[in-house]
Amino acid sequence: MPVEGTWNLSVSTPIGRIGAVVELHEQDGLLTGVARGAEEEVPLGDITLDGDRLTWKQAVTKPLRLNLTFDVTVDGDTLQGTSRAGRLPPSKVTGERRSEPIRRT
């Protein structure tokens, strides 16, 4: 299942719902990507696609400095799963693929 594209994510955390945008691209047979949210852009690391299961890691500094691990299942243009920050409980993640990529001016 191809996962390339722009995804609108919603993460339900203990401090409230946080929105983010994840862009995934295939480059030389490898998935690469970035996440945007809370006025920052961070690269995705350790991106793995195994069947319909997609995992990646990212570090954020806003609203808190955290190292996050995402584990989601992709079903067409939707995804759902969890995000974990260290030993904190997992947070629910949902997402939808955008039909058009973000355009920068």
URURMO-V303473 format. One line per field, one symbol per residue. phi: phi as a letter, one per 40 degrees, with the letter a starting at -180 (. if undefined). burial: 1 if it has 16 or more other ideal C-beta (glycine too) atoms within 10 Angstrom, else 0. A space follows every 50 residues. Layout:
BEGIN
phi: ???
burial: ???
END
This chain:
BEGIN
phi: .cbdhbbcbbbcbcchcbcabbbbbcbfgbcbabbbifgabbccbfcbbb gbcbbababbbbcbcabbbbabbcbgbbaaibbbbfccccbcbbabcccb ccbcb
burial: 00100110101010000101111100000010101010000101001010 00010101010000010111010100001010111000001010101000 00000
END
